[in-house]
Amino acid sequence: MPVRSLRSKIFLLVVALLLAVAAFVMLTSQRNVTRTVMSSERHAVSNVMELVLRDAEARWGALLTDKITTVRSGRRQLMQTGTVVAAALDSYADMAERGLMTPGAARGMARAWINRLKLDDRRYAFVYDADFQVVASGNPDMIDRDLSQLSDFKNRPLAQALYEESRTSGYGFAIYRWPPSAQRGDSETRYAYFGYFRPWNWVFVITDSAQDVIDQIQARREQMENSVRGMLSKLTLAQSGFIFIAADDGRMVVPLPERQAGLLDASDSKGETLRSLLARQDADGKLQSLRFDGGGGPWQIDSARFAPLGWTLVTAVPESDLTAPARELLNRQALIFVGMMLVALVCAWLVAARVVRPLETLTRYARQLPEQDLTAAASVPANIAALPDKHKDEVGRLAASFLFMNHKLRENVARLMRETTARERFESELNIARAIQLGLLPVPLSSATRDQIDLNAVMLPAKEVGGDLYDYFTLPDGRLCLAIGDVSDKGVPAALFMAVTRTLIRATAEDETDPALMMQKINNRLSENNPNMMFVTLLLGVLDLTTGDLQWANAGHLPPAVIGADGAVRLLEGRSGPACGVQEDLEYRGLSTVLAPGEMLVGYTDGITEAVDPNDAQYGDPRLLAVLSNPPVPSAKLSKRLLEDVQAFADGAEQSDDITLIVIRRP
């Protein structure tokens, strides 16, 4: 066999490579295969842990759903009883109004009726007035009690908060803890329905004990733990591993097998016991991997915490169980490798002669491809074009691949040139649209107006153009009109809708200065011809720069925030109507307040509160209010601080929605 022949060289090269690979594999495979198989076994254990965590989440969700269902059922019963009480009070008030008795007598009869009203052992009704004094109660201990110092579970003054809430919305619900009494040694958790009786300025309450709900949920939790214990106590990991669950109160929800009970007191290399390390399990539930010598060899311990149930889930597998499959795999691998090497040598000898002959032809052809004009039609030599038909094996397919590559390369170059031209034209049009949209933003206020108000506005589109809008301008009577809105879509369609909305705001303001009427006209115009059913949430306000009187209308937009001179934040709640563009001929309710000197008004879109970080967690209202809860500063400084906090929270995540912010401060 001549060594100079290409076939011999290929064969000798294959032999040398196989021998080198065999030597390398024999030297390194044991460690690598062992590590890989152990990793696979550990991954399987981790999957079991993940499944158990998901099962715990599902069980917790079912438990929470049962709790919510039970509470809602109780609330419906309270509401039904509240309806009866309200009807009875209405009848007494009606008799007084018709002159059948004096108002005082009617109130006295109503109080007497409430005092005699017996619902059940734990449920009763009571009534308190605007001074938070109980005027009547089915529980005698409550009569004439002062409720002003009683707080609910949200740490609000119970009587005052529910008085205001029920007077505004007609009713309310609360959970509170009733102080101990002579008959009951400890405090009692209760939940109640609050209704407002307007004729006498009373609040009537139907209250019931929450202990039945607590007992019921505890019983269902015990059933859940028994089910989990029965399922996991029969589960085996690898060959002799197991899983157990420890609760925060020291109980073993799923105990260790009796023969391995001492593992909890085993120590690691630092002398810490498994029991002490599990007690410090991360509250965020991150998986911890530990290694302990539990007698008879090391154990691999993985643990994870499920905070809602107060559980720490632990898997324990002997490392000998993890390495046993690796040893078996190495033995099989050695046999397979020897067989494959013999087959490869035979195949290399048979294929080498057939492969090498057309390779030089294809090599020369491939070297000529970069020198050709790929935009022109292909001109393939006859000897190259004949290779796919002449060779019906890998060489023929390789030749066909070269020809196909040549054809596709020319097509792709042509298509790339067309797409590049189209993309450049589209990007140019988007840049023009962005410039036009930025040109629609309001011009700075006059110096005289800036002396009366400190205003700053920012808009950051998520794409080249956005669907958010803001505007501010001075009305003929000297008041400042301001607006902020969010269109239901993004990109060019939203930008066009935004431009139309901004134009309608300016046009409407020429004839009308009442925000509610302006909103009504804008909605009618947007709804006239809206086949795509786009809409815009809109906030319109008119601010008297001298008195601070602010009239506004809110069409489905987020409530603006007002920062007091002491840094306290309040939201201007209240909706005037739905978003504009949904339906014609809707009436919008006007709202008003006063912006005191030193206070700031902050309007924003949901691009701020719905900004997400790399883990898809949202920025949220609590963080926004925390940033705003500081003494007022110049509007530009507050805008910068808020936007920097949003960017820090996003931590490089792509902006998902347009961000718009308008800040106004009265000097």
Residue, then its C-alpha position, 0 to 999 in steps of 0.5 A: m500500500p503506497v504511503r503517497s496515495l491519498r487513499s492510504k493517507i486518509f486510512l492512516l489518518v483515520v487509524a491515527l485519529l481513532l487510536a488517539v481518540a481511544a487513548f484520550v477517551m480511556l484516560t478521561s472518560q471515566r471522570n467525564v462520564t461519571r460527572t455527566v451521569m451524576s449530573s443527569e441523576r442529580h437533574a432527575v432528583s431536581n426534577v422530582m423536587e420541582l414536581v413536588l414544589r409544583d404540587a405544593e403550589a397547586r395544593w396551596g392554590a386549591l387551599l387558597t381557593d377554598k378559603i376565598t370561596t368560604v369567605r365569599s360565601g360568608r360575605r354573601q350571607l352578611m350582605q343578604t342580612g344587611t339588605v334585610v336590616a336596611a329595609a327595616l331601617d327604611s320602613y322606620a324612616d318612612m313612617a317618620e317621613r309620613g308623619l306617623m311618628t316623630p323622627g326621634a320615636a322612629r330612631g328609638m324603635a329602630r334601635a330597639w329592633i336592632n337590640r332585639l335582633k338575634l341572628d345566631d351565636r356569633r353573628y349579630a348586627f349593630v349601628y353606629d353614628a357619625d361620632f363612631q358611637v354604637v347606638a344599638s347592637g344585638n350584642p349588649d356589650m357593644i351598646d354605647r361603645d366608642l369605636s374610634q380607637l378600633s382598627d381593622f387588619k389594614n391598620r385603618p381606623l375601622a369606624q372612620a374608614l368604613y363610615e367614609e367608604s360606605r357613605t361613598s359607595g353604599y357599602g364596605f367590608a372589613i376584617y378586624r379583631w374585637p377586643p376581649s370582654a368579661q365573657r371572652g378572655d381573648s380577642e376574636t377575629r371577625y369580618a363584617y359588612f358595613g352599609y350606610f343609612r343616609p336618612w339618619n347618617w348611620v352605619f349599620v354593620i352585620t358582623d360574624s366570627a371568622q373562627d369557623v373559616i380559620d378552623q375549616i382551613q386548618a382542617r383542609r390543610e391537615q388533610m392536604e398534609n396527610s395526602v402529601r405524606g402518603m404520596l412522598s413516603k412511598l417515593t424512592l429516588a435513584q436506588s435508595g434516596f428519599i424526600f422529606i418535608a420539614a415545617d417551620d414549627g419543627r414538625m416533620v410533614v413527611p418524616l425521614p425513613e426510620r433507618q435514616a433518621g440520624l441524617l438530620d444530625a449529620s455534620d458537614s465539613k464545617g461541623e454544621t448539622l443538616r438540621s441547623l442548615l435547613a433552619r436557615q433555608d433561604a426565604d425566597g425558596k432558592l435551591q440549596s445543595l449540600r453534601f453530608d456524611g450520613g454514615g456508610g458514605p456521603w449523601q447529596i442533599d438538595s433543599a428548597r423552601f415553599a414559603p406559603l406553607g412554611w415547608t422546607l422540601v429536602t431530597a437525600v440521595p447517597e452518592s453511591d446511587l449517583t455513581a452506579p449508573a456511570r460505572e455500568l455506562l463506562n463498561r458498555q461504552a468501552l465495548i461499543f467503542v471497540g466495535m465502532m473503531l473496527v467498523a470505522l477502519v473498514c469503512a474508511w478503507l472502502v470509502a476513501a478511494r471513492v471520495v478523494r477523486p472528485l474532491e479536487t474538482l469541487t475544491r477548484y470550483a469552490r475557490q472560484l466562487p468568491e471571484q465571480d459576480l454573484t449578481a449575474a446568472a450562474s455559469v456552471p462548468a459541465n464537469i461540475a454539473a455532471l457530478p451529482d448524476k455520476h456519483k450517487d453517494e455523499v460525494g454526489r450530494l456534496a457536489a449537488s450541495f455546492l451547486f445548490m449553494n451557488h444557486k441559493l447564494r445568488e438568490n440570497v444576494a439579490r434578495l438581500m439587496r432588495e430587502t436592504t433597499a426596502r428596509e432603508r426606505f422603511e426606516s427613513e419613513l419611520n424616522i420622518a414619522r418620529a420627527i413629525q410626532l416629536g414636532l406635535l409636542p407642545v412648545p415651552l410655556s411663556s416666561a410669565t406662565r413659567d413664573q406661576i407654575d413649574l412644569n416638566a413633561v417627558m415621553l419615551p416611546a417603546k418603538e420609533v413612534g408611540g401611542d402616548l400623548y401629553d399636551y399643555f397650553t394656556l386657555p384664553d382665560g389664563r388657566l392652564c389646560l393639560a392632558i395625558g393619554d395612552v392609545s390602545d395600540k403601539g407603533v404607527p397606528a397608535a401614533l396616528f390616533m394619538a395625533v388625531t386625539r391631540t388635535l381634537i383636544r386643541a380644537t375643542a379647547e377653542d370653544e369649551t373649557d369644561p374638562a368634562l364637556m371637552m371629553q364628551k366632544i372628543n369621545n364623540r369625534l373619535s367614535e364617529n369613524n373608528p372601524n379598528m375600535m381603537f381607543v385612548t385613555l385620557l386625563l384632561g385638567v384645567l388649572d387656575l394658576t392663581t387659586g390652584d383650583l383644578q378641574w379635571a375629567n378622567a376617561g379610564h386613565l390611571p389616577p394622577a398623584v398629588i404630592g403634599a408639601d409634607g411629602a404625603v401622596r394622595l391619588l385623585e381617584g374617580r372616573s368620569g367615564p370610559a376610554c374615549g373612542v369606544q361609544e358615542d354620546l356618553e356623558y362624562r362627570g367633572l371632578s375638581t380639587v385644589l392644588a395648594p401652594g407647594e404641592m405637585l401633580v404627577g400624571y403618568t401612563d402605565g408604561i411606568t407601573e407596568a415596566v418589567d425587569p429581566n424576571d418579568a416582575q412589574y414595577g408596580d404602584p407601591r414602588l411608584l408611590a414610594v418614589l413620589s413620597n418625598p417633599p416636593v422638588p423641582s418638576a424636572k428633578l422629580s421626573k429624572r428621579l422617577l425615570e432613573d428608578v424605572q430604568a434601574f428596576a428594568d435592569g436592561a430589560e427591553q421597554s415594553d410600553d410607551i412611558t409618558l410623564i407630566v409633573i406640575r408644581r405650584p410654587 
